[in-house]
Amino acid sequence: MTIRAINEFHIHYEKSRIWEKTKWLGVPCYKLPFDAFILQEIIWNIQPDFVIETGTAKGGAAVFYATILEMIGEEGMVLTSDIVDKSINQKIPKKL
């Protein structure tokens, strides 16, 4: 893949605001799918006791991290914060 194609993809992705429609278990998750794939590999390799996230937005990424931790058998936790709570109207799964 050429640099030009990669740049065109990123421009299209941002202009179309597809990231606003991306969800994890029904919760909006503002992540590039490629980034999420890489993040799960990092979590798998490190197997952390906790994940710290800044910029919660609507909570989908926190649910994503919790899901990965649960799937790899870690009893870790996700700590997330944001300056504005945008997750108030989101249904966050109680048990993954």
C-alpha positions in Angstrom: 0.0 0.0 0.0 1.4 3.4 -0.9 1.7 6.4 1.4 -0.8 8.2 -0.9 -3.4 5.5 -0.5 -3.0 5.5 3.3 -3.3 9.3 3.4 -6.4 9.2 1.2 -8.0 6.6 3.5 -7.3 8.7 6.6 -8.7 11.8 4.9 -11.9 9.9 3.9 -12.2 8.3 7.3 -12.0 11.7 9.1 -14.2 13.7 6.6 -16.9 11.1 6.6 -16.8 10.9 10.4 -17.1 7.1 10.3 -15.5 6.9 13.7 -18.6 8.4 15.2 -20.5 5.3 14.1 -18.0 2.7 15.4 -19.3 0.8 18.4 -18.1 -1.9 20.7 -20.9 -4.1 22.2 -23.3 -1.4 21.3 -21.4 1.5 23.0 -19.9 4.2 20.8 -16.1 3.6 20.6 -14.2 6.3 18.8 -11.3 4.2 17.7 -9.9 3.3 14.3 -10.4 -0.4 13.9 -6.7 -0.8 13.1 -5.8 0.9 16.4 -8.1 -1.3 18.4 -6.5 -4.4 16.8 -3.0 -3.2 17.8 -4.2 -2.2 21.3 -5.6 -5.7 21.9 -2.2 -7.1 21.0 -0.5 -4.8 23.4 -2.9 -5.8 26.2 -2.3 -9.5 25.3 1.5 -9.1 25.4 1.7 -7.1 28.6 -1.3 -8.6 30.5 -1.6 -5.5 32.7 -3.4 -5.3 36.1 -5.1 -2.1 34.9 -5.6 0.1 31.8 -5.7 3.9 32.2 -7.6 5.8 29.6 -7.9 9.6 29.2 -10.8 10.8 27.1 -13.6 8.5 27.9 -16.1 10.1 25.4 -19.1 7.7 25.4 -17.3 4.8 27.1 -16.9 2.3 24.2 -13.1 2.1 24.4 -13.3 1.4 28.2 -15.7 -1.4 27.5 -13.4 -2.7 24.7 -10.4 -2.7 27.1 -12.4 -4.5 29.8 -13.6 -7.1 27.3 -10.0 -7.8 26.2 -8.8 -8.1 29.9 -11.7 -10.5 30.6 -11.0 -12.6 27.5 -7.3 -13.1 28.4 -8.3 -14.1 31.9 -7.0 -11.0 33.7 -8.9 -9.6 36.6 -7.6 -6.2 35.8 -9.6 -3.0 35.8 -10.1 0.0 33.5 -9.7 3.5 34.9 -11.0 6.1 32.6 -11.7 9.9 32.9 -12.8 12.8 30.9 -13.5 16.4 31.5 -17.1 16.0 30.3 -19.3 12.9 31.0 -20.8 12.0 27.6 -21.6 8.4 28.6 -24.7 9.3 30.7 -27.2 8.0 28.2 -25.2 4.9 27.2 -26.0 1.4 28.2 -22.7 0.0 29.5 -22.8 -3.8 29.8 -22.8 -4.7 33.5 -21.1 -8.1 33.0 -19.1 -8.8 29.9 
